[in-house]
Amino acid sequence: MTLVVAGAFWNLGVLVGTLGILGGHGTAVEGLEFPAYVNVILFAAYVWIAIWTLLTFRARRSPHVFISQWYLLLALLWFPWVFSLAHLLLVVDPVQGVMQPLVQTWYSHSLGLFWFGGIGLAALYYLTSRLTGRSIAHYHLSTLGFWLLVAFGGWMGPARLVGAPVPAWVVSLSIALSFLLLVVVSIWACNLVPTLARASAAVRQDPAYRFITVSVLALLLAQTASVLLSLRGVAELLQFTFVHNAVGQLTQYGFFSMAAFGALYVLVPRITGRSWAVPSLVGFHFWSSLLGCAASVGALALAGYRQGVGLNRLPAGEGAVPMPVIEVLQGLQPYLFTHTSALVLLAAGHVAFLVNLGWTTAATCSSASPASPSLSNASKVA
């Protein structure tokens, strides 16, 4: 009951914050847009949830701490520190000068890598093993990947500031440490890809398995791309283009959202004790999400590359000037139209999921007893 109350307060804070932004009270700081007064509600709800989670973790039956639990604890404990410090330094008592972009990039990178990344990786490690019924391949490497991420992940944010008016050594150090992320990405690949590849043909038909597989591939591709974009030569061409939006879309939707949907397709049937009400909507949701995400990322990446080439191209001849920005943007219209169409396809998949979830929940509430086992094979794996 206490967790339900905490969740209600959190949702209340999100609602008040959204209305505050619509009312013109937003902070205009990336990742901290909610008005300052909303954070009191969110902090109280989060502390409540965190205490409940830690008590549950302490009361676990197995003394062994699995890697999925490590990543979940990382997200749980890292978020309040990163969020509160950034809120203090950027909203309550803003720092001045070059410290503002350094704090901002550190916060936005840490939020994505440790909060969303921690939750997403916890879901991937847990569901990969549970869906396939196998232990994680090369499991002994997973701990090394975790501690490398903890030790060096927070240093990688300023790599986005190539060419900015900040100390050059800070950016250079961040770029150098970013390549350690490739070691972590390699460990994730060694753990998750072989485990998923060994799944049986029946498991591969499971909707949760498909979502998790796409999430793993998106994670590996997005993190590798983010490292390559930090290189100075690459940043000179693509730093202020839609390519970064493409990587963000691949990370936020391709990795995190697909992992979240995969988890829901496992958990909802187990909680309700019945199959999804409309199985055909599950397939529609997956394919609309996959095609929509792929089209969105591809369109933004191509638009960003063409944008970078256009902004850096100098016509031949004496007194030549760069191509006007308005002409560059006009040439991107077909790509942006494709991106918009892809978002419509993603929205259609979300509506299908919402309808299926509502139908399944309504059928559970109106039934006196569970009707049938889960559609997901995950419910059959001990």
Secondary structure, DSSP 8 states (H G I E B T S, - for coil): -HHHHHHHHHHHHHHHHHHHHHTT-----TT--S-TTHHHHHHHHHHHHHHHHHHHHHT-S-SS--HHHHHHHHHHHHHHHHHHHHHIIIIIS---TTHHHHHHHHHHHHIIIIIIHHHHHHHHHHHHHHHHTS--TTTHHHHHHHHHHHHHGGGSGGGGGTTSSS-HHHHHHHHHHHTHHHHHHHHHHHHHHHHHHT--HHHHTSHHHHHHHHHHHHHHHHHHHHHHHTSHHHHHHHTTSTHHHHHHHIIIIIIIIHHHHHHHHHHHHHHHTS--S-HHHHHHHHHHHHHHHHHHHHHHHHHHHHHHHHHH---SSTT-----HHHHHHTTHHHHHHHHHHHHHHHHHHHHHHHHHHHHHHHHHH-SS--S--SSGGGG--
